[in-house]
Amino acid sequence: QVQLVESGGGLVEAGSSVRLSCAASGVSLESYAVVWARQAPGGEREKLSCITREGQFAGKGRFAISRDAAKAIVFLDFNDVQDEDPAVYFCGAQGGWDGPCNSMPSDLWGQGTQVTVSS
């Protein structure tokens, strides 16, 4: 089974920028629509940004999603990290999705990467 792996989390300074990465074990993410979401302790999973196989994307606020040049990795970038940002950040993916990514299902989710903030 294909597995998603998130990386890039850790302890970051308040006000700094974060880049998280999502990759799939054994395969490229080129053929997958991908979504980034986060879940804070006691909270619900919140979708942040998504990108289609063709590179069309949707998101909100400070969150930007992109693919690397080889289309193997999907990044989530956000700036000005604040106290509301600590959470586990997850990527999800759906193969063969043809519609807008903000309505995509996700048949794959990673285990998440933890982002914590120091001030």
QUIGIWO-V17363 format. One record per backbone hydrogen bond with DSSP energy under -1.0 kcal/mol. CO is the residue of the C=O (numbers start at 1). NH is the residue of the N-H. If there is no record, write none. Layout:
# QUIGIWO-V17363
CO & NH
CO & NH
This chain:
# QUIGIWO-V17363
3 & 25
5 & 23
7 & 21
10 & 116
12 & 118
13 & 16
16 & 81
18 & 78
20 & 76
21 & 7
22 & 74
23 & 5
29 & 32
31 & 96
33 & 94
34 & 51
35 & 92
36 & 48
36 & 49
37 & 90
38 & 46
39 & 88
40 & 43
46 & 38
48 & 60
49 & 36
50 & 58
51 & 34
52 & 55
56 & 52
58 & 50
60 & 63
64 & 77
66 & 75
68 & 71
73 & 68
74 & 22
75 & 66
76 & 20
77 & 64
78 & 18
81 & 15
82 & 85
87 & 115
88 & 39
89 & 113
90 & 37
91 & 110
92 & 35
93 & 108
94 & 33
100 & 103
101 & 104
108 & 93
113 & 89
114 & 10
115 & 87
116 & 12
118 & 14
